Amino acid sequence: MTADFMVPPHSIDAEQSVIGSVILDAQSDRVQKVFSFLTPEMFYNRQHRTIYGVMLDMNRANQTIDWQTVSGRLESMGEIDNVGGYAYLAEVSKNTPSTANVLAYANVVKDKYAERTAIEQANRILEVFYTPSSMTTAQKLEQFQSLAMQLDTKTKAGFSRGAVPFAEAFGRWVDVVDKRLDGDSSANGLTSGIPSLDAMLEPKRIVKGSLFVVGARPKMGKAMAMDAKILLSDGEWTTHGEIQVGQEIASVDGCRSVVTGVFPQGVRRMYQVTFEDGRVVKAADSHLWEILSSKFNGSRVVDTDKLADMLEKTRYQGRICVPAVSGDFGKNTQLIDGWVLGALLGDGSLTRGVKFTNSEDYILNRMANSISPLRFVKVAENDYVITNKKGCKNPLLERLRNFGLIGKTASQKEIPEFIFSSNKETRIGVMAGLLETDGWVEKFGCIRFSSSSKALAEGLVRLVRSLGGVARETLRSDIAYTYKGEVHQGLDAHMVSLRLPDSILARIESPRLRENLGVNRLGNRGVGIKSVIEILPEECLCIMVSHPSHLYVTNDYIVTHNTTLYLKMAIHCATEENLPAIMFSLEMPEEQIVERSVSQISGVSPSNFYLDGYDDNRFALASAKGLSLAENRNLYIDDTPGLSLAHIVSESRRIKRERGAVGMVLVDYLTLMKAEKAERNDLAYGIITKGLKALAKELNCVVVLLTQLNRDLEKRTNKRPLPSDSRDTGQIEQDCDYWLGIYREGAYDENANQQDTELLLRLNRHGETGVVYAEQRNGAIYDVDQATAKQAREQSQNEQPRRYAKKGGF
């Protein structure tokens, strides 16, 4: 690679020609045009940047620009010698070929600047990947997209055509009107797919280059009691009432998961969900669960209402479970070997020093090797003490004392609290140490553990559950034993029966235990659900997480789960307008989007896609409609969690390049997007709405943005939404060209028709506003006769007062 190759792109001749042209002909239209887009930073040569900057300032001040005035200004600034003196200015003016070509010279300077900027950003991108850091690969790729978008924005700045004569703009407008009147669809706006709404938007329809905002109160699929726990990635616990956006939480499989949204749900109907080993979780009626069963293939996602209905059927009783947590969370600790701690809690005596009693060769050898270089000294037939060299402190003794274990009797032993937030390896070690010393395997394969310490037994239950296992503690009392011919009353025994996943069971290495371990038939089945019982309503909150499965871990290590007009508009654009529609879904995974899309176009309820509601004829119809939509090839889905503006822009541009045009870009929804850093959230989300508006203009498409509304509207008597109700940023109202609110009376009044929906077009910069009536059925939205629907609404308003119940929207 030669030195010349590494010189940044530039053209000294073009820069000199621009400066010379300005000095010679500053008042010409051509030079004034150059002043409108060329900035000093675009010049490569420092001298030229200084000279052009001075001339630009003089032009703004309406001062005369020539060789003498520019020299005088530079001299007064003390810069005349730094730019080459009077002689250099005179030489540049003399050598300028022709001022008539100044625009061409300026464009060369601008293009070279764009190339240098690209190189600069490319180097920053390389630095992100080459420089060692704590960033994950996903974060580095996100940074790459952000830098690429900055490059595009920076190089396009000032590159617009600027002010043009009205006659020129009028000519282009006439061309567009001619195309429209000749039936050229590319010159028309887009339609929504709901005829009554489209009629209101006529004649312009939804104008291309517009930002179309859809606002509604959420009816989320995750709602838990405020005191329900959430497990964080470091092994600590918080509650739904305390959780905050941005916190990293534990996931079902150990992959990174971040809270991307927190949504209060008000008072909801509640259920108590009890699991096979006694664990209990409180969840709202609409909370989503991912479940597995021997009665169907794969997994399903159902709400708590549906789960309760299923468990009333004999075929599902005792046959439904939720996925088990993998246990991949917690902090690394070097404080103690986990197995050593577990074994000492099982067969150790810690009342004074560190004594250990066991007769199994495997246990004795492992203990001796694990504590080395400490000494493992035999003092009786099966008794050993752990000591250090004479005159040296015993670090193991000191650590056990710091843990609060020295001096405790067998019935007082307990697992130190920090262990439960330690990493997976440490927790496995402690559990294995306990089981290999005080555990056994029944002939039928059940693993059991017994201790006189209730706290120790309960701690083992917590450990097993944290590793994806199932454990239950039971009490055995009235235990008697005979000593020297006399019968004595023994301590209560706290017994733990447990089941472990294969990957954890493999860590039990004691030959004594393994000889009785059979086929682990149920170890990987998850955690069975025993009952779902309705309880008193409670204040609820739901969260959205970035993990692709939308699962997170709640009380006792139970895994739990985490837009109809949106789909209607996307499908209509793809099939009827015959233009690509890109759905960016931050809330629903790809599978749910496909399911709802097929339901939308076929009119078949989603329940027909599951075993309980399966119908051959209905499924055949849905499959045929779904296949036709797939063959259309105009519909795109991107369910990447935590999408940024940069990602949406780059993907949309890619599809525009590949397909030649984009009809709609649909984003579900604003507050789940990853916002750039800003002083306040409203400013950060305002940057996103401005960016989406700019994207609509750039691609000449419609950007549909779903946004949630503030809860304050529910305090009003009239709960129909307004643009000012938009959540997180008031910038939406300024940036959007259309604002459509969705209102469903049934969300507030349980006696109202649950299908009736009002589409409230509150803002339309291109035409009329008003109300459109529709219906929601089987997961789809349909137009209705407007006169009949209006009459029905007016009649309902004259009836008895509404009974407000459950919260939620569209």
C-alpha positions, 0 to 999 in steps of 0.5 A: 500500500503506497503512501499516496494511496493513504492521502485523504481524497481532496482536490486543491485545484477545485478548492482554489477555483472556488475561492478564486471564483468567489473573489472575482464574482461574489455577487453572482447567482452562481456564487450565492448558490455555492454559499447556500450549501458549501461550508468551510469544513468541506475544504481539505486545505486549512488555509482554504478553510480559513479564507472561505470562512472569512468570505462566508462571514462577509457575505452574511454581513452583506459586505463587499468581497474582493481581493483587497477586502478579504486580505484586509479582513484576514490581516485584521484577524492576524491570519494573513501570513498563515494563509500564504499572504497577499501574494497567494490570494492574488495568485488564486484569483489570477489562476481561476479558469472561469467563474462560470464553472464555480458550481462544478468546482464546489461539487467536487469539493463537496464530494471529496469531503463526503469521501473523507467523512466516509473514511473517518466513520469507517475508521471509527467502525473498525475501532469499535470491532478491533478495540478490546472492550466490555461491549457484546457483539450485539452492542458492537453491531448496534454501534456500527449501525448508528455510525453508518447512519451518522455518516449518511446524515452528515454527508447529506447535510447541505446537499439539498437543492435549496430554494428553487424558483416557483416556476420550476416547482410548479412544473414538477407538480404539473407532471405529478398531477398528469400522472395521477389523472392518467391512472398512474398509481405511483402518483397517488396516496395509499389506502388503509384497507378500511373503506370508511376510513379511506373515504374520509381520507379522500381524495388525497388518501394517505399522502406518501412521505407522511408519518401516520401515528396510531395511538391507543391504551395498551392491553398488554399480554403480561400483567403481574402483581406489584409485589411479584418478584423478578430475577435480575441477571446478577442473581438479585431480586427486585419486584414488578413495582420497583423494576425500571427500564434498562435493567438486565434481568435473568432469562430462560436460557442465560442470554442477555435480556433487558427491560425495554418497557414498564406498563402499569395496568391498573386493578385487574382480575387475578389468579393464583397459579400453584405449581407441582412442588408448591410454588405459587405465583399471582398473575392477571387474567391477561398475563401470557404463559408459554406452556408445554404438554404431552397433549400437543406438540411444541409450546403454546402461549396462552393467557391465565384465563385460558390456562384456567379453562384448560386445567378444568379439562381432564385431559390437561390435568397434571399434564401442563408445565412451563419451561424451566430456567437454565440457571445461567445468572449470578455473580462470579465469586472466588470466596469458596469452592461451592462443593466444599461448602455444600459438603461441610454443610452436609457432613461437617461439624462447625461448632468449634473448628472445621471437622468432617465425617464421611466414609466414602472414598470419592468424597474423602479424596475430593475433599482432600484435593479441593482444600489443598494445600490445607491439611486433611487429618484423620482423627478417628475412624471416619472423622477428619479435621481441616487445619493449616500448618502450625502457626498459620491461620486457617483461611477456610475457618476464617471464611466460614466464620465470616459466613456466620457458620462457625458455632452453629449446630446441625439444626442451625446450619444454613446456606449463606445468602450470597450463594443464591446470587452467585453464578451457576457453577457455584450454586451447582457445587453447593447443591452437589456437595449437599446431595453427595453427603446427606442425600440418597436415591430411592430405588424408584429413582427419586433423589432425596435429602434430609436435615435437622435444619429447616433453613438448610432444607429450604436453602437446598430447595431454592438452589434446585429451583434456581437450576431449573429443577423441581423440589419440595420440602416435607416434615417428618416428626416424632422420630425416635432412636435407640441408644444404649438400650434406651429410646430417645426422641430425635429432632424433626427431619426436614426432607427434600424430594427433588428432580433435576434436568439432565445437564445438572444431574450429570454433575452428581458424581458420587458412585453411591448416588449414581448406582441408583439413578435410572432414566431421568424421564421427567427431569427435562419436562419443566415445572408442572402446573397444579391449579389456577384459582381466581383470587381478589383483584390487585393493582398490576404492572407488566413489563416488556423484555428484549429477549426473543422469547419475551420470557423472564423469571419471577417468584421461585424461579418460575418462567413467565411470558411477555395490533390489529390495525397495524396488520390490516394496513400492512397486508393491504399495502402488500396485496392491494397497493402491490408495494412492499410493506415492512413490519418492525415488531418490537412487541410480538415475535415473528410467529405471532405476527404470522398467526395474526396475519393469517387470521386477518386475511382469512377471517379464521380465529387464531384458536383454530390453529391449536388442538382444542379448537382445530377444524380441518375446513377452517384450517385449510381456508387459513392455510390457502390464504396464508400461502397466497400472502406468502407468494405475494412477496411484498410483506416483510417482518423484522422482530429484532428486539430493542430496534434502533432508528438506525436499524429501521432506516438501514433495513428500509433503505436496503429493501428500497434498493432491492425492490425499487420502492417501499409502500409502508414502514410500520413500527410497533411501537415507539417506546420499545425502540432503543432511544439515543442518549438525551437529557430526557426521555421525551427528547430521546423519543422526539429524535426517533419521531423526527427520524421516522418522518425524515425516512418517510420523505426520503423513501417517498413512503408512509411510515406508520408508528404505533404509540401508547397513550398516557394513563391520565386519559382513564381519569377522564369521563370521556376516555376517547384519546387525543393527540396530546395523550401520546406517551413519552414525548409531545414531539409526536403531535408536531411531527406526524401528518396523521394521528389516529386514536383507537377507542373500544368501549368494551375495554372499560365497560364489561357490559358493552359490545366487546367488538365495537371499535372507534377509529378517531382521526384527530389530526389530518394535515391534508384533509378532514378529521372525524370518527370511523366505526369498525369491529374487531372479530377473531383477531381482525378488524372490519369495516361496518355500516357507518350510519347503523353503527352511529345510531347504535352508539347514540342509543347506548349513550342514553342507557344506564351509566357505564360500569368501568371494570378492566383496563386496556385498549386495542 
